[in-house]
Amino acid sequence: MSKENIVCLCNYITEEDIIEAVKNGASNLEDVKARTGARSGICKGGRCSYRIKHIIEDYR
C-alpha cells in the first residue's frame, strides 16, 4: 500500500477504499465513515475530511 494513497492515516483507509464506497452509494462524509471506517480514528476526521469531501465530489 502506497503511503500517497492513504487518505485516513489513523485507520489506513486508502483513496481506492473511499472511491469504492462512493461508487457503491456513499454520498457524504457519514456514509463514507460507515462504509470504510475513515474519520473514526483518533483525529475524528481532522486530517482526512477535506480530502474525502473532494473524492466524494469527484466520483459521485
Phi and psi in radians as a Rosetta constraint file:
Dihedral C 1 N 2 CA 2 C 2 CIRCULARHARMONIC -1.366 0.35
Dihedral N 2 CA 2 C 2 N 3 CIRCULARHARMONIC 2.353 0.35
Dihedral C 2 N 3 CA 3 C 3 CIRCULARHARMONIC -1.058 0.35
Dihedral N 3 CA 3 C 3 N 4 CIRCULARHARMONIC -0.545 0.35
Dihedral C 3 N 4 CA 4 C 4 CIRCULARHARMONIC -1.134 0.35
Dihedral N 4 CA 4 C 4 N 5 CIRCULARHARMONIC -0.463 0.35
Dihedral C 4 N 5 CA 5 C 5 CIRCULARHARMONIC -1.530 0.35
Dihedral N 5 CA 5 C 5 N 6 CIRCULARHARMONIC -0.137 0.35
Dihedral C 5 N 6 CA 6 C 6 CIRCULARHARMONIC -1.383 0.35
Dihedral N 6 CA 6 C 6 N 7 CIRCULARHARMONIC 2.138 0.35
Dihedral C 6 N 7 CA 7 C 7 CIRCULARHARMONIC -1.661 0.35
Dihedral N 7 CA 7 C 7 N 8 CIRCULARHARMONIC -0.856 0.35
Dihedral C 7 N 8 CA 8 C 8 CIRCULARHARMONIC -1.721 0.35
Dihedral N 8 CA 8 C 8 N 9 CIRCULARHARMONIC 1.790 0.35
Dihedral C 8 N 9 CA 9 C 9 CIRCULARHARMONIC -1.208 0.35
Dihedral N 9 CA 9 C 9 N 10 CIRCULARHARMONIC -0.533 0.35
Dihedral C 9 N 10 CA 10 C 10 CIRCULARHARMONIC -1.137 0.35
Dihedral N 10 CA 10 C 10 N 11 CIRCULARHARMONIC -0.713 0.35
Dihedral C 10 N 11 CA 11 C 11 CIRCULARHARMONIC -1.999 0.35
Dihedral N 11 CA 11 C 11 N 12 CIRCULARHARMONIC 0.155 0.35
Dihedral C 11 N 12 CA 12 C 12 CIRCULARHARMONIC 0.969 0.35
Dihedral N 12 CA 12 C 12 N 13 CIRCULARHARMONIC 0.782 0.35
Dihedral C 12 N 13 CA 13 C 13 CIRCULARHARMONIC -1.591 0.35
Dihedral N 13 CA 13 C 13 N 14 CIRCULARHARMONIC 2.225 0.35
Dihedral C 13 N 14 CA 14 C 14 CIRCULARHARMONIC -1.574 0.35
Dihedral N 14 CA 14 C 14 N 15 CIRCULARHARMONIC 2.888 0.35
Dihedral C 14 N 15 CA 15 C 15 CIRCULARHARMONIC -1.027 0.35
Dihedral N 15 CA 15 C 15 N 16 CIRCULARHARMONIC -0.683 0.35
Dihedral C 15 N 16 CA 16 C 16 CIRCULARHARMONIC -1.084 0.35
Dihedral N 16 CA 16 C 16 N 17 CIRCULARHARMONIC -0.674 0.35
Dihedral C 16 N 17 CA 17 C 17 CIRCULARHARMONIC -1.078 0.35
Dihedral N 17 CA 17 C 17 N 18 CIRCULARHARMONIC -0.745 0.35
Dihedral C 17 N 18 CA 18 C 18 CIRCULARHARMONIC -1.159 0.35
Dihedral N 18 CA 18 C 18 N 19 CIRCULARHARMONIC -0.799 0.35
Dihedral C 18 N 19 CA 19 C 19 CIRCULARHARMONIC -1.041 0.35
Dihedral N 19 CA 19 C 19 N 20 CIRCULARHARMONIC -0.775 0.35
Dihedral C 19 N 20 CA 20 C 20 CIRCULARHARMONIC -1.069 0.35
Dihedral N 20 CA 20 C 20 N 21 CIRCULARHARMONIC -0.732 0.35
Dihedral C 20 N 21 CA 21 C 21 CIRCULARHARMONIC -1.077 0.35
Dihedral N 21 CA 21 C 21 N 22 CIRCULARHARMONIC -0.737 0.35
Dihedral C 21 N 22 CA 22 C 22 CIRCULARHARMONIC -1.146 0.35
Dihedral N 22 CA 22 C 22 N 23 CIRCULARHARMONIC -0.759 0.35
Dihedral C 22 N 23 CA 23 C 23 CIRCULARHARMONIC -1.123 0.35
Dihedral N 23 CA 23 C 23 N 24 CIRCULARHARMONIC -0.416 0.35
Dihedral C 23 N 24 CA 24 C 24 CIRCULARHARMONIC -1.697 0.35
Dihedral N 24 CA 24 C 24 N 25 CIRCULARHARMONIC 0.276 0.35
Dihedral C 24 N 25 CA 25 C 25 CIRCULARHARMONIC 2.009 0.35
Dihedral N 25 CA 25 C 25 N 26 CIRCULARHARMONIC -0.171 0.35
Dihedral C 25 N 26 CA 26 C 26 CIRCULARHARMONIC -1.163 0.35
Dihedral N 26 CA 26 C 26 N 27 CIRCULARHARMONIC 2.201 0.35
Dihedral C 26 N 27 CA 27 C 27 CIRCULARHARMONIC -2.133 0.35
Dihedral N 27 CA 27 C 27 N 28 CIRCULARHARMONIC 0.019 0.35
Dihedral C 27 N 28 CA 28 C 28 CIRCULARHARMONIC -2.694 0.35
Dihedral N 28 CA 28 C 28 N 29 CIRCULARHARMONIC 3.095 0.35
Dihedral C 28 N 29 CA 29 C 29 CIRCULARHARMONIC -1.072 0.35
Dihedral N 29 CA 29 C 29 N 30 CIRCULARHARMONIC -0.695 0.35
Dihedral C 29 N 30 CA 30 C 30 CIRCULARHARMONIC -1.159 0.35
Dihedral N 30 CA 30 C 30 N 31 CIRCULARHARMONIC -0.668 0.35
Dihedral C 30 N 31 CA 31 C 31 CIRCULARHARMONIC -1.076 0.35
Dihedral N 31 CA 31 C 31 N 32 CIRCULARHARMONIC -0.788 0.35
Dihedral C 31 N 32 CA 32 C 32 CIRCULARHARMONIC -1.096 0.35
Dihedral N 32 CA 32 C 32 N 33 CIRCULARHARMONIC -0.732 0.35
Dihedral C 32 N 33 CA 33 C 33 CIRCULARHARMONIC -1.042 0.35
Dihedral N 33 CA 33 C 33 N 34 CIRCULARHARMONIC -0.810 0.35
Dihedral C 33 N 34 CA 34 C 34 CIRCULARHARMONIC -1.121 0.35
Dihedral N 34 CA 34 C 34 N 35 CIRCULARHARMONIC -0.629 0.35
Dihedral C 34 N 35 CA 35 C 35 CIRCULARHARMONIC -1.496 0.35
Dihedral N 35 CA 35 C 35 N 36 CIRCULARHARMONIC -0.472 0.35
Dihedral C 35 N 36 CA 36 C 36 CIRCULARHARMONIC -2.108 0.35
Dihedral N 36 CA 36 C 36 N 37 CIRCULARHARMONIC -0.419 0.35
Dihedral C 36 N 37 CA 37 C 37 CIRCULARHARMONIC 1.578 0.35
Dihedral N 37 CA 37 C 37 N 38 CIRCULARHARMONIC -0.075 0.35
Dihedral C 37 N 38 CA 38 C 38 CIRCULARHARMONIC -1.097 0.35
Dihedral N 38 CA 38 C 38 N 39 CIRCULARHARMONIC 2.552 0.35
Dihedral C 38 N 39 CA 39 C 39 CIRCULARHARMONIC 1.320 0.35
Dihedral N 39 CA 39 C 39 N 40 CIRCULARHARMONIC 0.171 0.35
Dihedral C 39 N 40 CA 40 C 40 CIRCULARHARMONIC -1.980 0.35
Dihedral N 40 CA 40 C 40 N 41 CIRCULARHARMONIC 0.229 0.35
Dihedral C 40 N 41 CA 41 C 41 CIRCULARHARMONIC -1.532 0.35
Dihedral N 41 CA 41 C 41 N 42 CIRCULARHARMONIC -2.878 0.35
Dihedral C 41 N 42 CA 42 C 42 CIRCULARHARMONIC -1.062 0.35
Dihedral N 42 CA 42 C 42 N 43 CIRCULARHARMONIC -0.543 0.35
Dihedral C 42 N 43 CA 43 C 43 CIRCULARHARMONIC -1.556 0.35
Dihedral N 43 CA 43 C 43 N 44 CIRCULARHARMONIC -0.107 0.35
Dihedral C 43 N 44 CA 44 C 44 CIRCULARHARMONIC 0.947 0.35
Dihedral N 44 CA 44 C 44 N 45 CIRCULARHARMONIC 0.630 0.35
Dihedral C 44 N 45 CA 45 C 45 CIRCULARHARMONIC 1.588 0.35
Dihedral N 45 CA 45 C 45 N 46 CIRCULARHARMONIC 0.037 0.35
Dihedral C 45 N 46 CA 46 C 46 CIRCULARHARMONIC -1.057 0.35
Dihedral N 46 CA 46 C 46 N 47 CIRCULARHARMONIC -0.549 0.35
Dihedral C 46 N 47 CA 47 C 47 CIRCULARHARMONIC -1.639 0.35
Dihedral N 47 CA 47 C 47 N 48 CIRCULARHARMONIC -0.489 0.35
Dihedral C 47 N 48 CA 48 C 48 CIRCULARHARMONIC -1.976 0.35
Dihedral N 48 CA 48 C 48 N 49 CIRCULARHARMONIC -0.258 0.35
Dihedral C 48 N 49 CA 49 C 49 CIRCULARHARMONIC -1.006 0.35
Dihedral N 49 CA 49 C 49 N 50 CIRCULARHARMONIC -0.748 0.35
Dihedral C 49 N 50 CA 50 C 50 CIRCULARHARMONIC -1.036 0.35
Dihedral N 50 CA 50 C 50 N 51 CIRCULARHARMONIC -0.832 0.35
Dihedral C 50 N 51 CA 51 C 51 CIRCULARHARMONIC -1.163 0.35
Dihedral N 51 CA 51 C 51 N 52 CIRCULARHARMONIC -0.685 0.35
Dihedral C 51 N 52 CA 52 C 52 CIRCULARHARMONIC -1.103 0.35
Dihedral N 52 CA 52 C 52 N 53 CIRCULARHARMONIC -0.727 0.35
Dihedral C 52 N 53 CA 53 C 53 CIRCULARHARMONIC -0.971 0.35
Dihedral N 53 CA 53 C 53 N 54 CIRCULARHARMONIC -0.761 0.35
Dihedral C 53 N 54 CA 54 C 54 CIRCULARHARMONIC -1.193 0.35
Dihedral N 54 CA 54 C 54 N 55 CIRCULARHARMONIC -0.644 0.35
Dihedral C 54 N 55 CA 55 C 55 CIRCULARHARMONIC -1.124 0.35
Dihedral N 55 CA 55 C 55 N 56 CIRCULARHARMONIC -0.748 0.35
Dihedral C 55 N 56 CA 56 C 56 CIRCULARHARMONIC -1.031 0.35
Dihedral N 56 CA 56 C 56 N 57 CIRCULARHARMONIC -0.813 0.35
Dihedral C 56 N 57 CA 57 C 57 CIRCULARHARMONIC -1.073 0.35
Dihedral N 57 CA 57 C 57 N 58 CIRCULARHARMONIC -0.696 0.35
Dihedral C 57 N 58 CA 58 C 58 CIRCULARHARMONIC -1.266 0.35
Dihedral N 58 CA 58 C 58 N 59 CIRCULARHARMONIC -0.537 0.35
Dihedral C 58 N 59 CA 59 C 59 CIRCULARHARMONIC -1.980 0.35
Dihedral N 59 CA 59 C 59 N 60 CIRCULARHARMONIC 0.047 0.35
